[in-house]
Amino acid sequence: MPSLSGEARYAAPSPSQQRLGVQLADMIPGAVSVHVSLADPKRRWPHPYTVAIDERGEQLELSRTTTKVAARWVQRTWPEADWTCPHSLDLATGQLAVTAVRGR
């Protein structure tokens, strides 16, 4: 169901999906959301990729390992999601939403 921001959201998160948000918040201090996709800008082929966002909307620096681990955890927690599209995970609520891609 689309939200007011135009993002498609999934059903209310399960307790395990909410726990993942808490675990990722502990793993990535200062992050309030993560954007997950298979479009690592440094790779030609699809690779799990994560961008962490802080409360000011700025991107946080992540190690290569953290980027891949976080993306894989999110993708395995929501296997039904269409991972050809980027998604955002709100770490406070555990709510996953398809992220709108803006043109250049």
MOPAC internal coordinates of N, CA, C and O (Angstrom, degrees):
PM7 1SCF
backbone

  N    0.0000 0     0.00 0     0.00 0    0    0    0
  C    1.4458 1     0.00 0     0.00 0    1    0    0
  C    1.5255 1   108.96 1     0.00 0    2    1    0
  O    1.2310 1   119.06 1   -53.88 1    3    2    1
  N    1.3443 1   119.39 1   126.12 1    3    2    1
  C    1.4552 1   121.20 1  -179.71 1    5    3    2
  C    1.5232 1   111.75 1   -67.97 1    6    5    3
  O    1.2310 1   121.19 1   -36.35 1    7    6    5
  N    1.3256 1   115.34 1   143.65 1    7    6    5
  C    1.4542 1   120.53 1   176.28 1    9    7    6
  C    1.5249 1   108.30 1   -94.18 1   10    9    7
  O    1.2310 1   120.65 1     0.61 1   11   10    9
  N    1.3267 1   116.36 1  -179.39 1   11   10    9
  C    1.4601 1   120.20 1   178.88 1   13   11   10
  C    1.5229 1   111.61 1   -63.54 1   14   13   11
  O    1.2310 1   120.29 1   153.50 1   15   14   13
  N    1.3347 1   117.06 1   -26.50 1   15   14   13
  C    1.4610 1   120.34 1   180.00 1   17   15   14
  C    1.5216 1   112.38 1   -82.21 1   18   17   15
  O    1.2310 1   120.18 1   176.77 1   19   18   17
  N    1.3426 1   117.27 1    -3.23 1   19   18   17
  C    1.4503 1   120.70 1   179.55 1   21   19   18
  C    1.5140 1   113.96 1    91.16 1   22   21   19
  O    1.2310 1   120.12 1  -176.98 1   23   22   21
  N    1.3352 1   117.38 1     3.02 1   23   22   21
  C    1.4539 1   120.77 1   179.37 1   25   23   22
  C    1.5194 1   110.10 1   -88.10 1   26   25   23
  O    1.2310 1   120.50 1   -39.55 1   27   26   25
  N    1.3229 1   116.65 1   140.45 1   27   26   25
  C    1.4626 1   120.98 1   174.32 1   29   27   26
  C    1.5214 1   107.82 1   -84.57 1   30   29   27
  O    1.2310 1   120.51 1   -52.02 1   31   30   29
  N    1.3208 1   116.63 1   127.98 1   31   30   29
  C    1.4631 1   121.30 1  -178.45 1   33   31   30
  C    1.5131 1   109.87 1  -110.56 1   34   33   31
  O    1.2310 1   121.70 1   -28.09 1   35   34   33
  N    1.3241 1   114.35 1   151.91 1   35   34   33
  C    1.4548 1   120.90 1   176.70 1   37   35   34
  C    1.5203 1   109.11 1   -89.80 1   38   37   35
  O    1.2310 1   120.61 1    -6.40 1   39   38   37
  N    1.3205 1   116.43 1   173.60 1   39   38   37
  C    1.4666 1   121.86 1   178.24 1   41   39   38
  C    1.5260 1   109.57 1   -56.80 1   42   41   39
  O    1.2310 1   121.12 1   -15.77 1   43   42   41
  N    1.3194 1   115.47 1   164.23 1   43   42   41
  C    1.4644 1   120.62 1   179.25 1   45   43   42
  C    1.5241 1   109.63 1   -51.35 1   46   45   43
  O    1.2310 1   120.34 1   -42.21 1   47   46   45
  N    1.3284 1   116.96 1   137.79 1   47   46   45
  C    1.4591 1   119.50 1  -176.75 1   49   47   46
  C    1.5278 1   112.59 1   -67.32 1   50   49   47
  O    1.2310 1   121.32 1   -34.55 1   51   50   49
  N    1.3221 1   115.09 1   145.45 1   51   50   49
  C    1.4638 1   121.40 1   176.32 1   53   51   50
  C    1.5318 1   108.42 1   -76.79 1   54   53   51
  O    1.2310 1   119.89 1   -12.75 1   55   54   53
  N    1.3254 1   117.81 1   167.25 1   55   54   53
  C    1.4717 1   119.60 1   177.35 1   57   55   54
  C    1.5323 1   112.87 1   -56.32 1   58   57   55
  O    1.2310 1   119.81 1   141.71 1   59   58   57
  N    1.3244 1   117.97 1   -38.29 1   59   58   57
  C    1.4702 1   119.34 1   179.96 1   61   59   58
  C    1.5291 1   110.96 1   -69.03 1   62   61   59
  O    1.2310 1   120.16 1   145.84 1   63   62   61
  N    1.3215 1   117.29 1   -34.16 1   63   62   61
  C    1.4609 1   120.52 1   177.23 1   65   63   62
  C    1.5253 1   110.57 1   -69.86 1   66   65   63
  O    1.2310 1   120.09 1   143.06 1   67   66   65
  N    1.3262 1   117.43 1   -36.94 1   67   66   65
  C    1.4602 1   120.74 1   175.82 1   69   67   66
  C    1.5270 1   110.59 1   -66.08 1   70   69   67
  O    1.2310 1   120.33 1   141.22 1   71   70   69
  N    1.3392 1   116.97 1   -38.78 1   71   70   69
  C    1.4703 1   120.85 1   178.17 1   73   71   70
  C    1.5223 1   110.93 1   -62.20 1   74   73   71
  O    1.2310 1   120.45 1   143.31 1   75   74   73
  N    1.3254 1   116.74 1   -36.69 1   75   74   73
  C    1.4614 1   119.15 1   178.44 1   77   75   74
  C    1.5285 1   110.17 1   -60.66 1   78   77   75
  O    1.2310 1   120.15 1   139.04 1   79   78   77
  N    1.3284 1   117.32 1   -40.96 1   79   78   77
  C    1.4609 1   120.30 1   177.02 1   81   79   78
  C    1.5173 1   111.64 1   -58.48 1   82   81   79
  O    1.2310 1   120.43 1   137.35 1   83   82   81
  N    1.3309 1   116.78 1   -42.65 1   83   82   81
  C    1.4697 1   121.75 1   178.75 1   85   83   82
  C    1.5270 1   110.06 1   -65.21 1   86   85   83
  O    1.2310 1   120.29 1   136.05 1   87   86   85
  N    1.3299 1   117.04 1   -43.95 1   87   86   85
  C    1.4666 1   121.03 1   179.95 1   89   87   86
  C    1.5286 1   111.55 1   -62.90 1   90   89   87
  O    1.2310 1   120.47 1   137.91 1   91   90   89
  N    1.3227 1   116.70 1   -42.09 1   91   90   89
  C    1.4633 1   119.52 1   179.20 1   93   91   90
  C    1.5277 1   111.20 1   -68.25 1   94   93   91
  O    1.2310 1   119.90 1   144.32 1   95   94   93
  N    1.3322 1   117.79 1   -35.68 1   95   94   93
  C    1.4638 1   120.81 1   176.88 1   97   95   94
  C    1.5300 1   110.36 1   -63.55 1   98   97   95
  O    1.2310 1   120.23 1   143.11 1   99   98   97
  N    1.3358 1   117.16 1   -36.89 1   99   98   97
  C    1.4671 1   120.80 1   176.03 1  101   99   98
  C    1.5263 1   111.19 1   -69.84 1  102  101   99
  O    1.2310 1   120.64 1   142.03 1  103  102  101
  N    1.3089 1   116.38 1   -37.97 1  103  102  101
  C    1.4610 1   122.18 1  -177.53 1  105  103  102
  C    1.5318 1   111.97 1   -73.05 1  106  105  103
  O    1.2310 1   120.61 1   148.74 1  107  106  105
  N    1.3388 1   116.44 1   -31.26 1  107  106  105
  C    1.4664 1   121.82 1  -177.58 1  109  107  106
  C    1.5350 1   107.90 1  -122.83 1  110  109  107
  O    1.2310 1   119.69 1   -96.68 1  111  110  109
  N    1.3376 1   118.20 1    83.32 1  111  110  109
  C    1.4656 1   121.04 1  -177.64 1  113  111  110
  C    1.5292 1   112.09 1   -56.73 1  114  113  111
  O    1.2310 1   121.07 1   -45.32 1  115  114  113
  N    1.3248 1   115.55 1   134.68 1  115  114  113
  C    1.4571 1   121.47 1   178.55 1  117  115  114
  C    1.5154 1   114.59 1    90.94 1  118  117  115
  O    1.2310 1   120.02 1   168.07 1  119  118  117
  N    1.3193 1   117.58 1   -11.93 1  119  118  117
  C    1.4696 1   120.48 1  -178.55 1  121  119  118
  C    1.5216 1   110.54 1   -79.33 1  122  121  119
  O    1.2310 1   120.74 1   -41.23 1  123  122  121
  N    1.3298 1   116.19 1   138.77 1  123  122  121
  C    1.4668 1   121.33 1   174.24 1  125  123  122
  C    1.5227 1   110.72 1  -111.33 1  126  125  123
  O    1.2310 1   120.76 1   160.49 1  127  126  125
  N    1.3346 1   116.14 1   -19.51 1  127  126  125
  C    1.4662 1   120.38 1   175.74 1  129  127  126
  C    1.5200 1   109.03 1  -153.52 1  130  129  127
  O    1.2310 1   121.61 1   -19.44 1  131  130  129
  N    1.3208 1   114.52 1   160.56 1  131  130  129
  C    1.4646 1   120.26 1   173.52 1  133  131  130
  C    1.5195 1   108.17 1  -129.90 1  134  133  131
  O    1.2310 1   121.18 1   -37.33 1  135  134  133
  N    1.3085 1   115.35 1   142.67 1  135  134  133
  C    1.4564 1   122.17 1   175.16 1  137  135  134
  C    1.5225 1   106.34 1  -106.81 1  138  137  135
  O    1.2310 1   120.54 1   -55.04 1  139  138  137
  N    1.3219 1   116.58 1   124.96 1  139  138  137
  C    1.4625 1   122.23 1  -174.58 1  141  139  138
  C    1.5231 1   109.68 1  -120.33 1  142  141  139
  O    1.2310 1   121.17 1   -43.12 1  143  142  141
  N    1.3276 1   115.36 1   136.88 1  143  142  141
  C    1.4637 1   120.15 1   177.22 1  145  143  142
  C    1.5212 1   109.46 1  -155.33 1  146  145  143
  O    1.2310 1   121.29 1    -0.91 1  147  146  145
  N    1.3008 1   115.13 1   179.09 1  147  146  145
  C    1.4639 1   121.62 1   173.78 1  149  147  146
  C    1.5221 1   110.60 1  -104.64 1  150  149  147
  O    1.2310 1   120.32 1  -162.56 1  151  150  149
  N    1.3245 1   117.00 1    17.44 1  151  150  149
  C    1.4628 1   121.59 1  -174.78 1  153  151  150
  C    1.5235 1   111.21 1  -111.24 1  154  153  151
  O    1.2310 1   120.35 1  -111.76 1  155  154  153
  N    1.3264 1   116.94 1    68.24 1  155  154  153
  C    1.4594 1   121.21 1   174.73 1  157  155  154
  C    1.5253 1   107.42 1   -66.12 1  158  157  155
  O    1.2310 1   119.72 1   -60.04 1  159  158  157
  N    1.3442 1   118.13 1   119.96 1  159  158  157
  C    1.4674 1   119.84 1  -175.92 1  161  159  158
  C    1.5276 1   113.74 1   -65.51 1  162  161  159
  O    1.2310 1   119.95 1   165.94 1  163  162  161
  N    1.3277 1   117.70 1   -14.06 1  163  162  161
  C    1.4637 1   120.76 1  -179.71 1  165  163  162
  C    1.5273 1   112.60 1   -93.45 1  166  165  163
  O    1.2310 1   120.12 1  -179.65 1  167  166  165
  N    1.3178 1   117.39 1     0.35 1  167  166  165
  C    1.4641 1   121.65 1  -176.07 1  169  167  166
  C    1.5268 1   110.84 1  -124.39 1  170  169  167
  O    1.2310 1   120.87 1   -30.85 1  171  170  169
  N    1.3204 1   115.94 1   149.15 1  171  170  169
  C    1.4654 1   120.36 1   175.91 1  173  171  170
  C    1.5145 1   111.34 1   -82.14 1  174  173  171
  O    1.2310 1   120.42 1   141.71 1  175  174  173
  N    1.3205 1   116.80 1   -38.29 1  175  174  173
  C    1.4594 1   121.83 1  -177.45 1  177  175  174
  C    1.5166 1   109.44 1   -94.29 1  178  177  175
  O    1.2310 1   119.67 1   -20.86 1  179  178  177
  N    1.3162 1   118.23 1   159.14 1  179  178  177
  C    1.4726 1   120.60 1   179.40 1  181  179  178
  C    1.5357 1   112.11 1   -59.37 1  182  181  179
  O    1.2310 1   121.19 1   -51.50 1  183  182  181
  N    1.3167 1   115.33 1   128.50 1  183  182  181
  C    1.4588 1   122.97 1   176.46 1  185  183  182
  C    1.5210 1   108.13 1  -138.30 1  186  185  183
  O    1.2310 1   119.79 1   -37.18 1  187  186  185
  N    1.3354 1   118.00 1   142.82 1  187  186  185
  C    1.4679 1   119.88 1   176.39 1  189  187  186
  C    1.5315 1   110.04 1   -58.46 1  190  189  187
  O    1.2310 1   120.81 1   -44.65 1  191  190  189
  N    1.3215 1   116.06 1   135.35 1  191  190  189
  C    1.4594 1   121.33 1  -175.37 1  193  191  190
  C    1.5253 1   109.57 1  -144.90 1  194  193  191
  O    1.2310 1   120.70 1   -41.09 1  195  194  193
  N    1.3200 1   116.27 1   138.91 1  195  194  193
  C    1.4673 1   122.04 1   179.94 1  197  195  194
  C    1.5209 1   110.23 1  -130.88 1  198  197  195
  O    1.2310 1   120.81 1   -40.03 1  199  198  197
  N    1.3142 1   116.05 1   139.97 1  199  198  197
  C    1.4556 1   123.16 1   170.07 1  201  199  198
  C    1.5219 1   106.03 1  -121.41 1  202  201  199
  O    1.2310 1   120.35 1   -54.36 1  203  202  201
  N    1.3336 1   116.93 1   125.64 1  203  202  201
  C    1.4644 1   121.60 1   178.07 1  205  203  202
  C    1.5233 1   108.93 1   -97.09 1  206  205  203
  O    1.2310 1   121.08 1   -41.93 1  207  206  205
  N    1.3373 1   115.54 1   138.07 1  207  206  205
  C    1.4620 1   122.31 1  -177.74 1  209  207  206
  C    1.5268 1   109.03 1  -118.65 1  210  209  207
  O    1.2310 1   120.58 1   -44.66 1  211  210  209
  N    1.3460 1   116.49 1   135.34 1  211  210  209
  C    1.4640 1   119.99 1   177.88 1  213  211  210
  C    1.5262 1   110.66 1   -91.60 1  214  213  211
  O    1.2310 1   120.46 1     2.32 1  215  214  213
  N    1.3276 1   116.72 1  -177.68 1  215  214  213
  C    1.4744 1   120.72 1  -175.57 1  217  215  214
  C    1.5227 1   113.38 1   -66.68 1  218  217  215
  O    1.2310 1   119.66 1   160.93 1  219  218  217
  N    1.3333 1   118.26 1   -19.07 1  219  218  217
  C    1.4688 1   121.36 1   176.84 1  221  219  218
  C    1.5244 1   111.96 1   -88.91 1  222  221  219
  O    1.2310 1   120.82 1   179.22 1  223  222  221
  N    1.3426 1   116.03 1    -0.78 1  223  222  221
  C    1.4574 1   120.25 1  -179.50 1  225  223  222
  C    1.5128 1   113.69 1    84.99 1  226  225  223
  O    1.2310 1   120.55 1  -168.17 1  227  226  225
  N    1.3267 1   116.56 1    11.83 1  227  226  225
  C    1.4553 1   120.83 1  -179.13 1  229  227  226
  C    1.5225 1   110.69 1   -95.20 1  230  229  227
  O    1.2310 1   121.37 1   -30.27 1  231  230  229
  N    1.3152 1   114.98 1   149.73 1  231  230  229
  C    1.4615 1   121.43 1  -179.12 1  233  231  230
  C    1.5250 1   109.81 1   -76.80 1  234  233  231
  O    1.2310 1   120.86 1   -45.13 1  235  234  233
  N    1.3375 1   115.95 1   134.87 1  235  234  233
  C    1.4580 1   121.88 1   176.86 1  237  235  234
  C    1.5253 1   109.68 1   -94.13 1  238  237  235
  O    1.2310 1   120.98 1   -31.77 1  239  238  237
  N    1.3076 1   115.73 1   148.23 1  239  238  237
  C    1.4679 1   121.49 1   177.61 1  241  239  238
  C    1.5224 1   109.33 1   -74.95 1  242  241  239
  O    1.2310 1   120.51 1   -50.81 1  243  242  241
  N    1.3274 1   116.62 1   129.19 1  243  242  241
  C    1.4639 1   122.18 1   178.08 1  245  243  242
  C    1.5212 1   109.48 1  -125.65 1  246  245  243
  O    1.2310 1   121.13 1   -33.06 1  247  246  245
  N    1.3318 1   115.45 1   146.94 1  247  246  245
  C    1.4608 1   119.16 1   173.70 1  249  247  246
  C    1.5281 1   108.86 1   -72.84 1  250  249  247
  O    1.2310 1   120.76 1   -17.55 1  251  250  249
  N    1.3000 1   116.15 1   162.45 1  251  250  249
  C    1.4699 1   120.77 1   178.49 1  253  251  250
  C    1.5240 1   110.42 1   -59.90 1  254  253  251
  O    1.2310 1   120.64 1   139.54 1  255  254  253
  N    1.3257 1   116.39 1   -40.46 1  255  254  253
  C    1.4658 1   121.05 1  -179.98 1  257  255  254
  C    1.5204 1   111.04 1   -63.83 1  258  257  255
  O    1.2310 1   120.11 1   132.93 1  259  258  257
  N    1.3282 1   117.39 1   -47.07 1  259  258  257
  C    1.4636 1   121.16 1   179.85 1  261  259  258
  C    1.5201 1   110.57 1   -61.90 1  262  261  259
  O    1.2310 1   120.40 1   139.37 1  263  262  261
  N    1.3211 1   116.83 1   -40.63 1  263  262  261
  C    1.4636 1   121.36 1   178.82 1  265  263  262
  C    1.5234 1   111.18 1   -57.82 1  266  265  263
  O    1.2310 1   120.39 1   132.71 1  267  266  265
  N    1.3137 1   116.86 1   -47.29 1  267  266  265
  C    1.4691 1   120.83 1  -177.89 1  269  267  266
  C    1.5245 1   112.32 1   -72.76 1  270  269  267
  O    1.2310 1   120.30 1   136.15 1  271  270  269
  N    1.3418 1   117.03 1   -43.85 1  271  270  269
  C    1.4687 1   120.45 1  -178.45 1  273  271  270
  C    1.5212 1   110.71 1   -62.47 1  274  273  271
  O    1.2310 1   120.06 1   132.54 1  275  274  273
  N    1.3295 1   117.49 1   -47.46 1  275  274  273
  C    1.4658 1   120.78 1  -179.19 1  277  275  274
  C    1.5296 1   110.56 1   -60.91 1  278  277  275
  O    1.2310 1   120.20 1   135.59 1  279  278  277
  N    1.3222 1   117.23 1   -44.41 1  279  278  277
  C    1.4720 1   120.36 1   179.47 1  281  279  278
  C    1.5221 1   111.12 1   -61.92 1  282  281  279
  O    1.2310 1   120.37 1   135.75 1  283  282  281
  N    1.3159 1   116.90 1   -44.25 1  283  282  281
  C    1.4698 1   119.70 1  -179.44 1  285  283  282
  C    1.5179 1   111.60 1   -65.46 1  286  285  283
  O    1.2310 1   119.73 1   139.99 1  287  286  285
  N    1.3241 1   118.13 1   -40.01 1  287  286  285
  C    1.4714 1   120.52 1   178.13 1  289  287  286
  C    1.5224 1   110.55 1   -60.54 1  290  289  287
  O    1.2310 1   120.64 1   133.37 1  291  290  289
  N    1.3286 1   116.38 1   -46.63 1  291  290  289
  C    1.4698 1   119.97 1  -178.75 1  293  291  290
  C    1.5301 1   109.89 1   -64.66 1  294  293  291
  O    1.2310 1   120.19 1   135.18 1  295  294  293
  N    1.3201 1   117.25 1   -44.82 1  295  294  293
  C    1.4664 1   120.09 1  -178.55 1  297  295  294
  C    1.5245 1   111.87 1   -64.72 1  298  297  295
  O    1.2310 1   119.69 1   145.34 1  299  298  297
  N    1.3074 1   118.19 1   -34.66 1  299  298  297
  C    1.4679 1   120.59 1   178.64 1  301  299  298
  C    1.5212 1   112.15 1   -76.68 1  302  301  299
  O    1.2310 1   120.35 1   153.63 1  303  302  301
  N    1.3193 1   116.94 1   -26.37 1  303  302  301
  C    1.4620 1   120.43 1   178.85 1  305  303  302
  C    1.5252 1   111.16 1   -76.70 1  306  305  303
  O    1.2310 1   120.10 1   151.35 1  307  306  305
  N    1.3304 1   117.42 1   -28.65 1  307  306  305
  C    1.4670 1   122.82 1   176.92 1  309  307  306
  C    1.5280 1   109.33 1  -121.54 1  310  309  307
  O    1.2310 1   119.37 1  -110.66 1  311  310  309
  N    1.3360 1   118.81 1    69.34 1  311  310  309
  C    1.4689 1   119.84 1  -177.54 1  313  311  310
  C    1.5287 1   113.16 1   -66.36 1  314  313  311
  O    1.2310 1   120.25 1   158.68 1  315  314  313
  N    1.3354 1   117.13 1   -21.32 1  315  314  313
  C    1.4660 1   120.49 1  -178.44 1  317  315  314
  C    1.5271 1   112.92 1   -79.62 1  318  317  315
  O    1.2310 1   120.01 1   169.24 1  319  318  317
  N    1.3242 1   117.59 1   -10.76 1  319  318  317
  C    1.4656 1   121.17 1  -178.44 1  321  319  318
  C    1.5303 1   110.71 1   -70.05 1  322  321  319
  O    1.2310 1   120.87 1   -29.89 1  323  322  321
  N    1.3209 1   115.94 1   150.11 1  323  322  321
  C    1.4625 1   121.94 1   176.60 1  325  323  322
  C    1.5275 1   107.76 1   -84.03 1  326  325  323
  O    1.2310 1   120.42 1   -82.94 1  327  326  325
  N    1.3151 1   116.79 1    97.06 1  327  326  325
  C    1.4605 1   120.98 1  -174.20 1  329  327  326
  C    1.5219 1   113.32 1   -80.41 1  330  329  327
  O    1.2310 1   120.07 1  -172.57 1  331  330  329
  N    1.3303 1   117.46 1     7.43 1  331  330  329
  C    1.4602 1   119.06 1   170.85 1  333  331  330
  C    1.5277 1   109.79 1   -77.44 1  334  333  331
  O    1.2310 1   120.69 1   166.82 1  335  334  333
  N    1.3470 1   116.28 1   -13.18 1  335  334  333
  C    1.4644 1   122.85 1   176.85 1  337  335  334
  C    1.5291 1   108.77 1  -111.08 1  338  337  335
  O    1.2310 1   119.56 1   -35.19 1  339  338  337
  N    1.3369 1   118.45 1   144.81 1  339  338  337
  C    1.4606 1   119.96 1   176.49 1  341  339  338
  C    1.5316 1   111.05 1   -69.66 1  342  341  339
  O    1.2310 1   120.70 1   -30.54 1  343  342  341
  N    1.3231 1   116.27 1   149.46 1  343  342  341
  C    1.4581 1   123.16 1   180.00 1  345  343  342
  C    1.5252 1   110.26 1  -128.74 1  346  345  343
  O    1.2310 1   120.91 1   -25.40 1  347  346  345
  N    1.3346 1   115.87 1   154.60 1  347  346  345
  C    1.4594 1   122.66 1   174.74 1  349  347  346
  C    1.5128 1   108.77 1  -117.57 1  350  349  347
  O    1.2310 1   120.90 1   -41.99 1  351  350  349
  N    1.3268 1   115.89 1   138.01 1  351  350  349
  C    1.4545 1   122.05 1   176.87 1  353  351  350
  C    1.5161 1   108.55 1  -117.28 1  354  353  351
  O    1.2310 1   120.54 1   -60.12 1  355  354  353
  N    1.3351 1   116.57 1   119.88 1  355  354  353
  C    1.4559 1   122.45 1   174.57 1  357  355  354
  C    1.5250 1   106.62 1   -78.85 1  358  357  355
  O    1.2310 1   119.99 1   -63.74 1  359  358  357
  N    1.3267 1   117.62 1   116.26 1  359  358  357
  C    1.4597 1   120.83 1  -174.38 1  361  359  358
  C    1.5249 1   112.70 1   -71.61 1  362  361  359
  O    1.2310 1   119.52 1   156.35 1  363  362  361
  N    1.3190 1   118.53 1   -23.65 1  363  362  361
  C    1.4653 1   121.12 1   179.64 1  365  363  362
  C    1.5233 1   112.08 1   -75.84 1  366  365  363
  O    1.2310 1   120.41 1   143.13 1  367  366  365
  N    1.3222 1   116.83 1   -36.87 1  367  366  365
  C    1.4684 1   120.53 1  -175.38 1  369  367  366
  C    1.5218 1   113.80 1  -106.13 1  370  369  367
  O    1.2310 1   120.32 1   160.36 1  371  370  369
  N    1.3278 1   116.98 1   -19.64 1  371  370  369
  C    1.4587 1   120.22 1  -174.83 1  373  371  370
  C    1.5149 1   112.55 1    77.09 1  374  373  371
  O    1.2310 1   120.05 1  -165.45 1  375  374  373
  N    1.3250 1   117.51 1    14.55 1  375  374  373
  C    1.4674 1   122.70 1  -178.54 1  377  375  374
  C    1.5258 1   110.20 1   -83.75 1  378  377  375
  O    1.2310 1   120.67 1   -53.68 1  379  378  377
  N    1.3367 1   116.33 1   126.32 1  379  378  377
  C    1.4580 1   122.58 1   178.00 1  381  379  378
  C    1.5222 1   109.08 1  -101.88 1  382  381  379
  O    1.2310 1   120.55 1   -41.61 1  383  382  381
  N    1.3305 1   116.56 1   138.39 1  383  382  381
  C    1.4632 1   121.21 1   179.41 1  385  383  382
  C    1.5197 1   109.42 1  -141.67 1  386  385  383
  O    1.2310 1   120.87 1   -33.33 1  387  386  385
  N    1.3299 1   115.95 1   146.67 1  387  386  385
  C    1.4600 1   120.79 1   173.53 1  389  387  386
  C    1.5200 1   107.01 1   -70.05 1  390  389  387
  O    1.2310 1   120.61 1   -46.59 1  391  390  389
  N    1.3129 1   116.44 1   133.41 1  391  390  389
  C    1.4587 1   121.37 1  -179.04 1  393  391  390
  C    1.5151 1   109.28 1   -93.49 1  394  393  391
  O    1.2310 1   120.77 1   -49.89 1  395  394  393
  N    1.3109 1   116.13 1   130.11 1  395  394  393
  C    1.4644 1   120.57 1   177.10 1  397  395  394
  C    1.5209 1   108.78 1   -68.97 1  398  397  395
  O    1.2310 1   120.93 1   -45.09 1  399  398  397
  N    1.3220 1   115.83 1   134.91 1  399  398  397
  C    1.4569 1   121.05 1   178.47 1  401  399  398
  C    1.5121 1   107.79 1   -96.69 1  402  401  399
  O    1.2310 1   120.91 1   -52.76 1  403  402  401
  N    1.3091 1   115.86 1   127.24 1  403  402  401
  C    1.4590 1   120.09 1  -179.40 1  405  403  402
  C    1.5135 1   109.98 1   -93.94 1  406  405  403
  O    1.2310 1   120.82 1   -34.71 1  407  406  405
  N    1.3229 1   116.03 1   145.29 1  407  406  405
  C    1.4621 1   120.87 1   177.51 1  409  407  406
  C    1.5110 1   111.65 1   -75.28 1  410  409  407
  O    1.2310 1   121.12 1    -7.97 1  411  410  409
  N    1.3125 1   115.47 1   172.03 1  411  410  409
  C    1.4701 1   119.62 1  -179.57 1  413  411  410
  C    1.4911 1   111.53 1   -85.50 1  414  413  411
  O    1.2310 1   120.10 1   180.00 1  415  414  413

